[in-house]
Amino acid sequence: MTVAIRRALGICIIGAGVSIASGVFANSADEIRIGQTLPYSGPLSGFGVIGRAQEAYFNKLNAEGGINGRKIKFISLDDAYSPPKTVEQTRKLVEQDEVLMMFGTLGTATNNAVHRYLNGKKIPQLFVLSGATKWADPKAFPWTMPGMAAYESEGVVYAKHILKTKPDAKIAVLAQNDDLGKDYVAGFKRGLGDKAAKMIVSEVTYETSSPTISSQLAALKASGANVLFGAVVGKFSSQMIKGVAEIGWKPNLMFVPTSASSITFLEPAGLDNATGLITSSYQKDINDEQWAKDDDVKAYFAFMKEHLPTADARNTNYATGFLNAHLITHILKACGNDISRENILRQATSMKDVRLPLLLTGVSVSTSKDDYLSFQQLRLRRFNGKNWEGFGELLDDQ
């Protein structure tokens, strides 16, 4: 055997040893690797703080000894809310960083881009930050679970409120032309039941690539509608709120999804223009005065002050990250010493009446192998010009 061949074989053996060691270390008794992609740049970069809150929470856990003696290695990468970038970053996390699971990736289109890939590799795609119904399909995609209320459930809740408070409403519907918009509208119409055809007087859509929605708003106003339901997100939330005010339209009721309720999207539209806006939630609003002395809310602000002292703790996206970090922590603690992907999925799909910090009173998380929906109860909220105020009782989509 020549020296060159021996050297080449030596290099291969060393390289293989590093690869094997890396694979063992990723799932060792010392570490749990969690992967995530979020829009830290691009049009939805405001949601990036969700990951910052989670990173801070995992760092806190690590300082306290980790979970069942293991430290969390949380790797959250920027996908700019671009599906091709999500694919690139997810493959890196899985194939190079060897993460045990994906957690809390945001967006319908972005998660859809890696849906089959992750299920094909049997890698948990847990608590997706999108309310599309497709994430709760245990038969076709058993490794994927949603991490927020279903869009259809929200739509039903808004319809119930209209039927109760304004049964003679003339409703205009503005929806994003994708799975998100279709799910919201489907739930909304289901909630209206056989009255939907008569009550909805105008229904238009927009593309996510559209620069503005001015023409759609003008058409909806011209219909004579006095209630507006907008299945909108991101910049289109701001455009809808501001646009309605600019054309002098004053619907008696105006709704936006929970995902469009962040102050990040209300401020560009003008908080005065957003006054009276209605949305829903399953968690306590950290800025609502009724929760100012609540133990969960005080614990959240204490956490932010200690671990993210320069952040705007009143940004509700941080609170979302805080709550969901507790959710995945509950799963990992329940796994005990078995942190296999199979056991992680088993624990995630067998939760029963789990209470988490910041959940509304009466709301808990229950799942089963046949029901992947984590959050199914909602309470309506109304914007008062400064913050959101909860009202009414807990509602569900039944």
N, C-alpha and C positions, 0 to 999 in steps of 0.2 A: 504493500500500500504506500503510495507516494505521500510526501509531506503535505502537498496541496490538498490531496483527498482527505487526509486525516484532519487538516485544518477546517475544511469545508464541513465534514461531519461534525466536528466539534462545535462549530458555529450553529449548525442545525439543532444539535442537542441542547445547547444553551438557550437558543431561541424557543425551542419547544418547552423547556423547563420554565422559562419566564411566562409563556402563555398559560401553561397549566397552573402555575402558582397564582397567576392573576385570576384565573377562573375559580380556583378554590377560595382565594381571599375575598372575592366578591360576595360569596355566600358562606363565609366562614363563621366561626363562633364569636367573632369580634366585630363584625360589620354588617349592616344592611344597606344596600345601595338602592336608592329611589331616584328614578328619572322623571323629568318633566320638561315640557316645552310651553312657553308663554310668550305673548307679544311684548317684549321689553322695548321694541321699537315699532314704528309703523302707526297706522290709524287707531289701533286699539291699545296703544302702549300704556294707557291709564290703568289697564288691568294687570300690568307687570308687578305692581306692589303686592298682589296676592302671594306671589312667590317669595317676595322679600319677607313678608310676615311669617311664612312657613319656614323659611331658612332660619330666621331668628328663633322660632319655636324649637326647631330641631337642635339648634346650637344650645339652647337652654337645657333640653333633655340630655344632650351629650354631657354637658357640664355636671349634670346630676347623676351621671352613671349610665345614661342610655336607656334602652328598652330591653329588659330581661338580660342585662349585662352586655348588650351589643350597642355600638355606636351607630348613629344614622349618618350615612354619607349621601347628602341630598345634592343632586346635580340638575340644576334648572337652566335650560338653554333658551336663547331667543329664537323664535320662529317668525317674528314679525307678522303674525296672523296670515302667513302665506303657506298654503298646503304643500307646495314643493319643498319649502324650507322645513316644514314639519317632518316630512319624510326623511330628509337629509339628517336632521338633528336626532330624530328617533332612531334611525339606523345606527348612528354614532353611539347613542346611549346604550343600545342593545348589544351591538357587535363589538364595540371598542371598550366602552365603560362597563359593560356586562352588568347592567342594572337588574335587580330582581323583579321590578315592576315599573309601570308608568303610573303616575298619579297626578290628577288635577290639571291635565292639559285642557286649555280653553278653546272653545269654538266647535261649531258643527262641521264645517268644511275641513278644518285642520285635523280633527279627530277621524273624520271619515277617510282621510288620505292614508291613515295608518291602521285602520280598523281591521282589515283582513290580514295584514302583515303580522300584527301582534297576536291575533287569535290563531293564526297559522302556527306561530311559534309557541303558543300557549303561555303567553306572558300577560299577567294581569294588567288590564287597562282600567284602573279604578277611579271612580268618582270624577268622571268627565264633567267639565264645566260647560255643559250644554244641556238644554232641556228637551232635545229631540227624542221622540219616542223610540227611535232605533237603538238607543243605547241600552234599553231594557228588553233585550231579546235573548233570553237565556238558552233557547233551543238552537238558534242559528249562530250566536256569538256569545258563548258562555263565559268568555274571559273579560268581557266589557261590562262596566256598571256606571250608571249616571250618578253625578254628585250634586244634583240640584233638582228642584221640582220640575216635572214635565211641563213643556209648553202647553200641551193640551189641557192639563189640569188648571193652569193659570187662566186659559181662555174660558173654561167652564165657570170658574169663580167670578170673572168679570161679567159674564152673561147673567149669572144668578143675581148679581147686584143690580143690573139694569132692569131685569124683570120685576124685582122687588120695589125699586125706587122710582123707576120711570117706565112703566109698562107700555106707554104709548110712544116710546122713543122712535125717532127716525135715525137709523144708524149708518154711519160711513165707516168703511174699513180700509185702512192702508196697510199693506203687508209687503215685506221683503219677499222677493220671488225666489225662494229656496226652501229647504226643509224646515227652517225655523219659522218662516212666515206661514207655510202651509199647515204646520202643526198647531200654531196658535189659532188660526182661523178655523181649523177643523174642530178644535175644542170649543171655541166660541160659538160656533153654529150648533154644536151638540148641546151646549148649555141652553141655547135659545129654543131648541126643540123645533116643533112644527110652526113656531112663530118666526123663525129665522127669515124665511122667504119674504114675509111681509115687512118685518122691521128693518132689514138691511136694504137701504135705498141706493147705496152706491158702494162699489168695491173695486179698488185699483191696486196695482202692484208697482214695485220699482226694482231695478237691478242694483246689485251692490257696486257695480262699476259706474253707476250714474253719478254725475257731479252734484246734481240737486234734485229735489222732489217738488219744485215749485208748481209745475203743471199738474201734478197729481193732487196737490192741496187745493188748487183752484177748482178742479173738477169736483172734488168732494164737497167743497163749500157750495158750489152751484146746485148740488143735488137737494139742498134744503135740509140736510141732516142736522140734528141738534145734539148728537152724541158721536164722538169720534173714538174708534178703537184702533190704535196704531201698533202693529206688530213690527216694531222698528228697533234697531240697535245702533250703537256707536254714534257716528256723526249725524246719522239720519234722525236720531232721537232729538238732538239739538235743533236740526233743521225743521223738524215737524213742529216742535214747541214754538220756536221763534217765528216760523213761517205762518202758522195759524194766527198769531198776534199781528203780524205785518199786514195780512190781508183783511184784518178786521173781523175775523170769524170768532164767534164766542160760543162754542158748544157748551151745553149744560153739564155734560160729563165728558172727560177725556182720559183715556187709559193708555199706559205704556207698560211694557213687560218689566219684571223685576230687574232683568239684566240691563235695562235702560235707565234705572232709577238713581244711579250714582250721581253725586253732586258734580262729578267730573263732566258729566254730560248736560247737567242742568245749567251750570254757570255760563257756558257759551251762548245758551238760548236766552239768558236773562232770568233770574230767579223770580221776578215779578210775573213774567210770562208763564212760569211753571206753576204758579199758585192755583190750587184746586185740582191739580193733576192727581190721578189715582193709580196705584199699583198694588202689589201684594208682597208678602214675605212670610217666611217660616222662622225668621230669626229676629231677635230684638234689635231695634234701631239704636245704635249707640249714641245717636244725637237727639233722640226723643226724650224730652224732659221726664216723661213718666217712668223711665228706666234709670234716671240719674243715680238713684240710691240702690239700684239692684246689684246684688253680689257679683253676678256674672259680668256686668258692665264695668263695675269697679275693678274687677280682676283683669279685664281686658286692658283698661287704661293703665293699670299698674304695670302690666307686662310691656306695653308699648313704651312707657316712660323709662323702664329699666333696660330694655333690649333694643329698642329703636327710638332713641331719644330725639333724634332730629327729624323724624317722620311726622306727617300730619295725621295724628291718631284719629281724627274725626272723619277721615276718608274711609267710607264703609267697605272698600275693597280690602283694606287691611283686616277688617273684622271677618270678612269671608275667608281669607287665608287662615286666620286664627282658628275659626270654627272647624274648617276642613282638616287642618293639621291635627286637631283633637280626634277627628273621626278616623283618620288613618292610624293614629297612635293607638286608638282603642283596638283596631284590628290586629296590629302587630303585637300588642300585649296579650291578646287572646290566643295568639299563635304559640305562646310558650317557647319551648326549645325547638319546635318544628317550624322553620321559616321557609319551607318549600313553597313553590308557587301554588301547588295544589292546596296546601293548607291555608295559605293566604286567601285564596278564592273561597275555600270552605268557610272560613270565619266571616268573610265579608258578606256571604249569602246566608248567614244564619243569625243575624242580629235580632234581638228581641227587646223592644222598649228601651233602647239605649238613649240616655239623656246626655246631651252635650252642652258645653258652655255657650250661651247666647241664643239657644233655641227658645222660642216663645213658650210660655207656660202651657202645658198640655201637649206640646209637640215632642215626639220621640221618634227614633229611627228603628224600623223593623224591616227585615228582608227575609227572603227564603229562596230556595233553589228555583222556584217558579215565579218569584216576584222580586225584581231587582230595584224597584223604585224606593229610594231612600227617604225622600221627603214628599208626603202626600197631603199635608194639611197646610193651609195658608190663611193669613189674615190680611184684610185690606188695609191700605195706608193712603193718607192724603197729604199732599205737600202744602204747607202753610206759608210759604214764602221764605222760610229759613231752614226748616227740616221736615221730615216725614212724621206724621202722627197716625198711630194705629187706631182703627175703629172697628166696631162690630165683633162678632164671634168668629172662632175658627171655622173655616169652610173646607170642604173637600170636593172632589170632582164627581161625586156620585149623585 
